[in-house]
Amino acid sequence: MKYSGEQLIILLAVVPNALAALLAALRWRRLPLVLRPLALLTLFALFTEIFCRVLWLFKISNMFMLPLYISVEFGLLVWLYERALASRWLRRLRWPLVIGLSTLAALDWLLQSARPTIYSNGVRLLESLLVILLTLAYYHASLRRPNSPYIWREPLFWVSTGLLFFFAGNFLIYTVTGFAFYYHRPVVMQLWVVHACLNSLLYSTYAYALWLSLRS
């Protein structure tokens, strides 16, 4: 089976994810508690990627996985930042945020399943905004600490930086994809290539953060 250059980039984007998941699995007991949600996320994401790619090879739609993936991804990221920031307000809002976003994701999928001509990225845009706010809250808290002159030595700095780039890029991609789906379908593949590159960058920062935490 021959693949185009774009398809190869999308397929190979799983390599950093596999590396991060391998580090998480082999060194689970040595990981600090604050990074355990990240480790779980890398393992879940790898399983999801493999499962969705198998479905893709058999030409079966994997869109039914999207609400589950959004729910687990967002839930683990909120858990991660709740531990990192030790925030009371985040602890109180954690379950309402996760349940609310999960419900919206499920409803959005049901709507699109019933009406395939509708293309909506509203939930992904909302998730992107919420995660960006979490990363900015981490930067704000870290820069206010007097004992953090070398913030780039902290694993969560790299996690937050990867998330900021990924979800800021995602926000733009999902905004443009909505227009491209209706008016210029060929652009959609190019946008997914950019998404795959951002995904590779994100899991590279995850892998580096996990490796950095094991050194300290």
N, C-alpha and C positions, 0 to 999 in steps of 0.2 A: 504494500500500500504506500503510495507516494503522498507526501505532505508538502504543503506550501511553506514558505518561509515564516509567514504569520502563524500558521498552525504549529510549527516546530517551536517557536518562541513561547506560545501558550502552553504547549506540552512540557517544555523544559522548565517552566516557571515553578514546577513542583519540587525541584532539586533543593533550593534553600529551605523549603518547608520540611522536606525529609531530613535534612541535616539538623534543623532545630528540634524536630521530634526525636531524633536519635539521641541528641544531647540530653533532652528532657527525660527520656526513658532510661538511659544508662546511669544518669546521675541524680535520679529523683530524690533519693534520701539525703543527698548533700545540698540540695537546693534550699535556700532560705524560704520560709513560709510565704513571704510576700510574693515570691515568683512562682509558687505552685499553680495559681490560676493560669499563668502564662504557659507553663508546661502542659497543663491539661488542654489549653487552646491549641497548641501546636500539634498535639496528638489527635485531637478531634478534627482539626483542619486537614491533617494528612489522610485520615480515614475518609473524610468527606470527598477530598480530591480524588482519591483512588476509586471510590464508589461511583462518583459522577463521571469519571473518565471511562469506566467500564460501561456505564449506561450510554455514554456518547459513542463508544465503539459499536454498540449494538443499535445505535440510532433510536434510543429511548430518551424521552424528555426527562431532564433531571430538575425541572423547575419546582417540583414538589418538595425538594430538599431546602429550598431557599428560606422559608419561614423558620425551619428548624435551625439552619445555620446562623441566621441573623440572631435568633433568640439566644443560642448558646454562646456565640461570639460576644454579643453585647453583655450578656450576663457575666461571663468570665472577666471581661474588661472592667466592668463596674466593680466586681469583687476585688480585682487586682488593685484598683485605685482606692477602693475603700480601705484596704490594708495599708497601702503606701501612704495615704494622706491621713489615716486615722481620723476621718472626718465624721462628725455626728450627723450632719445633714445628709451626707451621702449614705450613711448606714440606714437612716430613716427612709430615704427615697429609693434605696436600691431595688426593693421588690416592686414598688409601684412603677418605677421606670422600666424594669425588665418585663413585667407582666403587660404593661401598656404597649410597649414596642412589639412584643410577641403577638399580642392580640391584633394589632394593626397589620403586622406582617401576614398573619393567617387570613385576615379579611381581604387584604390586597391580593393574595394568591387566589382565594376563592373567586374574587371578582374577575381576575384575569383568566381564570379557568373557564368561567361561565361565558366570558366575552373575549375570545382570543385576539380580536382586533384592537383591544385596549392595551396600551403599553404604559405602565406606571412605575416610576422609580421613587415615589414619594417616601416610602419607608426607608430606603437606602439613603436618601438625602437626609432624612431626620436622624438616622443612626450616625451618619458622618458628622453632622453638627454636634451631636451629643458627645461623641468621642473626642472631637476637637476641643470641646469645652473641658473635658476631663484632662487632656494633655496640658492645656493652658493652666488649669488649676494646679497640676503637678509642678510646672515650671515656676509658677508664682510662689508656691510653698517652698520649693527648693532654693530659690534665689533669696528668700527671706531668712533662711537658716544661716546663722553666722559661721557655722562649721562646714560649709560646703564650697570652698574656693575652687575645687576641681570637680565640677558637676559632671563633666564628661567621663569621669571614672566610675560613676554610678550606673549599674545595669539599667535602672528605670529611665535614665536619661536617654539611652539608646532605644529602649522600647517606645518611649513617648515621641522621640524624634521620628522613628519609623512610622508610628501611627499618625502623626501630624502630616507627614508627606503623603502617606497612603490615602487618608480620608479627605484631605484637602484636594488631592488629585481625583479621588473618587467623586467628590461633590461636583467637580467640573465635568467629569466624564459622564456621570448619570444625568446631569443637566443637558448636556449636548446630545446624549444618546436618545433622549426623549424626542428631540426634533428630528434626528437622523433616521429614527425608526419609521417615521411617517413620510419624510421628504427625500432622504438620500441614503438608502440602505447600505451601499458599499462602504460608507464611512464607519458603520458600526463595527466591522471587522478590525479596522485600524484602531478604533477606540479600545477594543478588547486587547489588542496587542500592547497598547500603553498601560492598560489595567494589569496585564500579566507582568510587565516590567516593574510596575509599582508593587505588585504582590511579591516579586522576587526581592526587591529592596526591603520590604517590610519584614519578610522572614529571615533575611540576612541580618537585619538589626536584632531580631529575636534571638537568632543563633549566637550572635556576638554577645548579647546581654546575658544569655545563659552561660556561655563560656566565661565571661568576665566574673559572674557571680561565683563560679566554681574556683576561680583563682584567688578570690579574696577570703 
